[in-house]
């Protein structure tokens, strides 16, 4: 693991947040720190945090730096990470496991109708399967807490952050606090940032609060993060509560399958007739076939239910409902110089 700079420990969106809460114990007087001392001590907090999080954690994020108040819980026993964000429009959840990712089923009428059509009326989660990721270990999952900080480290000799002041205090129970002010020269004009960091007696990050920008300025932002290392208990959704994204897409396209195929067939015939009319000639089979390929591909943006094949006089466009097994089929062919439609099934 490479050495992290202060910017690596403090300047990212992954390790930012949590208004400080006074912990039990009598605080000692503040001790001033040099920039190098602040870097070393806060790096040590980062290392201790990275070592501790594989045992599980709950990370609470609030403030301007996040799209919504968010909680991230990691359960190493269940090998699950649950992210819950609370928006004005409602709560959104995202659940990640080594082989699948789950998200809340949208509650619009069309989606609910599709899940019911697919035989999943009680579904509340949609999932996507993925190939097992050998890197999905406790370390990789829990190091999400510090991932952006590691990635955000400036190149040696090219610092973007200048420490202006730094100090630390220690409570009687061993809890430590740091207050750091800095100037970020990566933006113009340079922005001031103030950091308040708290580590528990085990030197693990427990809270960090950041204020960025000029005092009183409308561009000023603040955000915070608080971390608990008690292992949360997460449970997998039941079979009745989940529907695969593939099944959901098929159901959406199957509910009105005949109407969908009918629109494609009408577009093919109309396109072929208009194309031939512009050229003042009769419709040719290749006109129908070209439009069949085009409109079927447009209709199959989310699924591949609708298919087609060529005939001597045009094409056949068809689809089979995967839930009812009903076949829908139409022939588009040249008759008297025009593209005409014949229902086959």
Protein Blocks (a to p, Z undefined) as FASTA:
>chain_A
ZZddfklmmmpcklgghiadddeddddddddddfklmmmmmmmmmmmmmmmmmnopaddd
edjkbgbdcdddddfklopacdddddfkbccdddddfkbccddddfbfklmmmmmmnopa
kbcbdcddddddfklcfklmmmmmmmmmmmmpccehiafbdcfbdcddddfkopacdddd
dddfkbccdddddddddddfkopafbdcddedjehiakbccddddddfbdcddddddfkl
pccfklmmmmmmmmmmmmmmmmmmmmmmmmmmmmmmmnopacdfklmmmmmmmmmmmmmm
mbckbgcdddfklcadddddfklopacddddddeehiacdddfZZ
